[in-house]
């Protein structure tokens, strides 16, 4: 009998991925007042490339926990050292070297997508303000190669406002956008166009979340920190 795809790369422990997601969903609500918006938009099955803005270290782990299904994130290679590296591999995450010609993790991600998995990418590449003013081509290439929908996700509240002290349970908002398919096309120009489509959708979703958060009482300081 053929084994059903787990949605994870070889060497990962599916039970461990499930356990850590369940535990993490509870733990994430301890340091943050976590508010999730439009979770019903997350496809429960099928190939999905999740793209999110990146403002702090913890937005990746929290998203991993709240997606409600197994997921594989592309994580910078420097994190895969020592015990943390073994933990990430058993969890099913993929190390990537930015700027290096190593296609192995990307091809693994494509295989997982073709098996109906979910792959998480931060198209800005590095942590910043999260305004999504630029994006790399990786997410578009993965979605095209894996035949996947793109799920945009906006996060606000993880980043501490500059000059502020330690915060007690800050409000964090995660807004899930509507999944969409990329326009057809081949070649470098079409890939660049698809990347801009992703960037545009994600930037619009971040702006929508900022408007939502601006209406929350007592959230002015948090808004200032997110926009810094």
C-alpha positions in Angstrom: 0.0 0.0 0.0 1.4 3.4 -1.0 2.0 5.7 2.0 0.0 9.0 1.9 2.1 12.2 1.6 2.7 13.8 5.0 3.2 17.3 3.6 6.7 17.3 5.2 10.2 16.6 3.8 12.1 13.4 4.5 13.6 13.2 8.0 10.7 15.1 9.6 8.5 13.6 12.2 4.8 14.3 11.3 3.7 13.6 14.9 6.3 16.1 16.2 5.0 18.7 13.7 1.4 18.2 14.9 2.4 18.2 18.6 4.5 21.4 18.3 1.8 23.2 16.4 -0.8 22.3 19.0 1.4 23.3 21.9 2.6 26.5 20.2 -0.9 27.7 19.5 -1.5 27.7 23.3 1.9 29.1 24.2 1.8 31.9 21.7 -1.2 33.4 23.6 0.9 33.8 26.7 3.2 36.6 25.7 0.7 38.1 23.2 -3.0 39.1 23.0 -3.3 37.2 19.7 -6.2 38.1 17.4 -6.7 36.1 14.2 -8.8 37.5 11.4 -10.5 35.5 8.5 -9.0 32.1 9.3 -11.7 30.6 7.2 -9.7 31.8 4.2 -6.9 29.3 4.8 -7.3 26.4 2.3 -7.6 23.2 4.4 -6.2 21.0 1.6 -4.3 21.5 -1.6 -1.1 23.2 -2.6 -0.6 26.6 -1.0 2.3 29.1 -0.9 1.8 31.3 2.1 3.4 34.7 1.9 3.6 37.1 4.8 5.3 40.4 5.8 8.2 40.0 8.1 8.8 42.3 11.0 10.2 40.2 13.9 11.6 36.8 14.7 8.5 35.4 16.3 6.0 36.1 13.4 7.3 33.0 11.6 6.9 30.6 14.6 3.5 32.0 15.5 2.2 31.7 11.9 3.5 28.1 11.8 1.3 27.3 14.8 -1.9 29.1 13.8 -2.3 27.9 10.2 -4.3 24.9 11.3 -2.5 22.4 9.0 1.0 21.1 8.5 3.3 23.6 6.9 7.0 23.9 5.8 8.7 27.2 6.1 11.9 28.3 4.3 14.2 29.3 7.1 17.6 31.0 6.8 20.4 28.4 6.9 22.2 30.0 9.9 19.4 28.8 12.1 20.2 25.2 11.4 23.1 24.8 13.9 23.3 22.5 16.8 20.2 21.4 18.8 18.1 24.1 17.1 19.0 22.8 13.7 18.0 19.2 14.7 14.7 20.6 16.1 13.9 22.4 12.9 14.7 19.4 10.7 12.5 17.1 12.8 9.8 19.8 12.6 10.0 19.7 8.8 11.5 23.1 8.0 13.8 23.8 5.1 17.2 25.6 5.3 17.9 28.1 2.5 21.1 30.1 1.8 20.1 33.5 0.5 22.1 34.5 -2.6 23.6 31.0 -2.9 22.9 28.7 -5.9 21.5 25.8 -3.8 18.3 24.7 -5.4 17.9 21.5 -3.3 15.5 23.1 -0.7 13.5 24.8 -3.4 13.1 21.6 -5.3 12.0 19.8 -2.1 9.4 22.6 -1.5 8.1 22.1 -5.1 7.7 18.4 -4.5 5.8 19.0 -1.3 3.5 21.5 -3.1 2.8 19.0 -5.9 1.8 16.6 -3.1 -0.7 19.1 -1.8 1.4 20.7 0.9 1.7 24.2 2.3 5.0 26.1 2.1 5.5 29.4 4.0 7.7 32.2 2.5 8.6 35.7 3.6 9.1 37.4 0.2 10.9 40.4 1.7 13.7 38.1 2.6 14.8 39.8 5.9 13.0 41.3 8.8 12.1 45.0 8.5 9.2 47.3 8.7 6.9 44.8 7.0 5.6 47.4 4.5 6.4 45.0 1.6 8.0 47.6 -0.7 10.0 44.9 -2.5 9.9 41.1 -2.9 12.1 38.3 -4.2 11.1 36.0 -7.0 11.1 32.8 -4.9 7.5 32.8 -3.8 6.2 33.3 -7.4 8.6 30.6 -8.7 7.4 28.1 -6.1 3.7 28.8 -6.7 4.2 28.5 -10.4 6.4 25.3 -10.3 4.2 23.7 -7.6 0.8 24.6 -9.1 -0.1 26.3 -5.9 -2.5 29.0 -4.8 -0.9 32.0 -3.0 -2.2 32.9 0.5 -1.3 36.4 1.6 -1.0 37.0 5.4 -0.4 40.3 7.2 1.0 40.5 10.7 1.2 43.5 13.1 2.2 43.9 16.7 5.3 41.6 17.0 7.7 44.5 16.4 8.4 46.6 19.5 8.3 50.4 18.9 11.7 51.9 18.8 12.7 53.6 22.1 9.9 51.8 24.0 10.5 49.6 27.0 9.5 46.0 27.6 5.8 45.5 26.7 3.3 43.4 28.7 1.2 41.2 26.4 1.0 43.5 23.4 -1.8 43.0 20.9 -0.9 41.1 17.8 -3.1 40.9 14.8 -2.9 38.4 12.0 -5.1 38.9 8.9 -5.5 36.2 6.3 -6.2 37.3 2.8 -8.1 35.6 0.0 -6.1 32.9 -1.8 -5.4 33.6 -5.5 -3.8 32.0 -8.5 -0.9 33.7 -10.3 -1.4 34.9 -14.0 -0.1 32.4 -16.5 3.2 33.0 -18.3 6.7 31.8 -18.8 10.1 33.4 -18.7 11.9 35.9 -16.6 9.5 38.8 -17.4 6.4 36.7 -16.5 8.1 35.7 -13.2 8.9 39.4 -12.4 5.2 40.2 -13.1 4.0 37.4 -10.9 6.3 38.6 -8.1 4.8 42.1 -8.3 1.3 40.6 -8.2 2.2 38.9 -4.9 3.9 42.0 -3.5 0.9 44.1 -4.4 -1.6 41.7 -2.8 0.4 41.5 0.4 1.1 45.2 0.6 -2.7 45.9 0.2 -3.5 43.4 3.0 -0.9 45.0 5.3 -2.6 48.4 4.7 -6.0 46.9 5.3 -4.8 45.5 8.7 -3.3 48.9 9.6 -6.7 50.5 9.1 -8.3 47.9 11.2 -5.8 48.3 14.0 -6.1 52.1 13.9 -9.6 51.8 15.1 -8.8 49.8 18.2 -8.9 51.9 21.4 -5.5 52.4 23.0 -3.6 51.1 20.0 -1.9 54.4 18.8 1.5 53.5 20.3 1.4 50.1 18.7 0.5 51.6 15.3 3.4 53.9 15.5 5.8 51.0 16.2 4.5 49.0 13.3 4.9 51.8 10.9 8.4 52.9 12.0 
